Amino acid sequence: MTTPHPRLSINQATLQRTTVREAIDAVTAAGIQAIGLWRQQVQDAGLDESARMIADSGLRYSTHCRGGWFTAEEGPVRVTALDDNRRAIDETAVLAAAGAEGSRAALVLVVGGLPEGSRDLVGARERVRDAVARLAPHAEAQGVQLALEPLHPMYASDRSVLSTLDQALDIAADFDPAVVGVTVDTIHLWWDPEVTRKIARAGREGRIASYQVCDWKTPLPADNLLARQYPGDGVIDFETMTRAVEATGYTGDVEVELLNQEIWDTPPAEVVRRTVEGFQRAVAPFLG
Amino acid sequence: MTTPHPRLSINQATLQRTTVREAIDAVTAAGIQAIGLWRQQVQDAGLDESARMIADSGLRYSTHCRGGWFTAEEGPVRVTALDDNRRAIDETAVLAAAGAEGSRAALVLVVGGLPEGSRDLVGARERVRDAVARLAPHAEAQGVQLALEPLHPMYASDRSVLSTLDQALDIAADFDPAVVGVTVDTIHLWWDPEVTRKIARAGREGRIASYQVCDWKTPLPADNLLARQYPGDGVIDFETMTRAVEATGYTGDVEVELLNQEIWDTPPAEVVRRTVEGFQRAVAPFLG
């Protein structure tokens, strides 16, 4: 069995059907050193119990997934969303503190799409900026970095009105890099003709909170949310993107987050094995 | 029945199952003044006969669809693709000459995706530039404008390694605007946070060969190629994009090209009626 790269982290979305316990066990059994959990599973297990399991495991905590979904106009939906993000910030702080040295208190933010019936992309993007401004003081107080994640433009209407790294960086620019950063995910950004320039900018501005890797392959599945492939199984040029991230001085964990029905239908140990192999072949050769 | 806007053109892809004769009849019966045909149907009817039908109809010819697919590496596949594009240029010249005053000899180019097994986006994009350079003299001799069309990034691997208007403009910049222009299609570009700046650039550089409108709605169908909706049925802000195109001084036809199985399963006369209505409501108010 391939020895996992020391910077490989498994995001729990890859192991969709696992509890926190099962995810931790699958990851540690393979010799992987880091993990990122999802809120629902953490809440199912309990935050304190999840933190205890992370501490006992000796794993680094790489990211907490996820907050965001705050493009609604002023009103109760927006208030609820912002409150929920404050709780997510709290969870991030607790879990990252429980992780081994090198853990990051980074909360990944998928900002949300257009509100129902709206065509106002510009307004929705302004509300993202506003939401970040409202959350930043709490994040700062908790020592948590908000990690704005631009999503592939095919999700622009229903999941993320942020589609490019420059958009995320333009919002982040108003804040301390320790408080607001960005998530660089290959599947969302690989098509961008300026992606290496934008990654360099993200690095120069000290904003890279997380580097996530998964692959793109067509035809996409009927549900395009589940289009993610093991690194190396698709067409993404991981060498160029990974070298660009490394060149910024990023030394953090590299997460694999695979939303894919076939992978979810595979036993976790096998998924972890395939992830380690794909990462070793497609990504590890380009890590510092 | 709504009177069609004088600048509305129907692209034959909207009436997928029609012959050239049927498409012309459906469009003229509704009082529409312009049409764009597809190569396969023109070849089925015969080029000279198609030109005769266009001339007899009194319609303007708005675009010829489509050329491109020239990202293959050097070799017989590439030679065949370039030869085929030269024939498409010839067809464009003949059909536009047969159209009424205001016709455009514009050949829409969908450039193609990554060659099988390749991860080299940069190389594929360079081969697009090379192909345009090889075709430009023939286009110029025939009085045809090559209309590079950036496609939505969800097609970056399998249909178009050009994803943004700036990429298309950067390639076009080496050539006379009368020979190489760009196609602005709302469904491909609406998500781009810089789309109005890029449209302004396209106008300033004299490159807008065609403006195409169709709408975006989620969830996308299982085959994302068929995701196009009647203008007004989705979330695209046609006001902003149309005003941006108008502000450049573009006075040409505005084409509706709908690839959508449900629309293809609807009788052509009804499709034309719905197109006229959608256009009138969502696009026409922002024209000139």
Chai-1 contact restraints between the chains, C-beta under 6 A:
chainA,res_idxA,chainB,res_idxB,connection_type,confidence,min_distance_angstrom,max_distance_angstrom,comment,restraint_id
A,L114,B,V235,contact,1.0,0.0,6.0,A-B,restraint_1
A,R119,B,V235,contact,1.0,0.0,6.0,A-B,restraint_2
A,R119,B,D237,contact,1.0,0.0,6.0,A-B,restraint_3
A,P153,B,P153,contact,1.0,0.0,6.0,A-B,restraint_4
A,P153,B,W191,contact,1.0,0.0,6.0,A-B,restraint_5
A,M154,B,M154,contact,1.0,0.0,6.0,A-B,restraint_6
A,A156,B,W191,contact,1.0,0.0,6.0,A-B,restraint_7
A,S157,B,T218,contact,1.0,0.0,6.0,A-B,restraint_8
A,S157,B,V235,contact,1.0,0.0,6.0,A-B,restraint_9
A,D158,B,T218,contact,1.0,0.0,6.0,A-B,restraint_10
A,S163,B,W191,contact,1.0,0.0,6.0,A-B,restraint_11
A,Q167,B,P193,contact,1.0,0.0,6.0,A-B,restraint_12
A,W191,B,P153,contact,1.0,0.0,6.0,A-B,restraint_13
A,W191,B,A156,contact,1.0,0.0,6.0,A-B,restraint_14
A,W191,B,S163,contact,1.0,0.0,6.0,A-B,restraint_15
A,P193,B,Q167,contact,1.0,0.0,6.0,A-B,restraint_16
A,T218,B,S157,contact,1.0,0.0,6.0,A-B,restraint_17
A,T218,B,D158,contact,1.0,0.0,6.0,A-B,restraint_18
A,A222,B,A222,contact,1.0,0.0,6.0,A-B,restraint_19
A,V235,B,L114,contact,1.0,0.0,6.0,A-B,restraint_20
A,V235,B,R119,contact,1.0,0.0,6.0,A-B,restraint_21
A,V235,B,S157,contact,1.0,0.0,6.0,A-B,restraint_22
A,D237,B,R119,contact,1.0,0.0,6.0,A-B,restraint_23
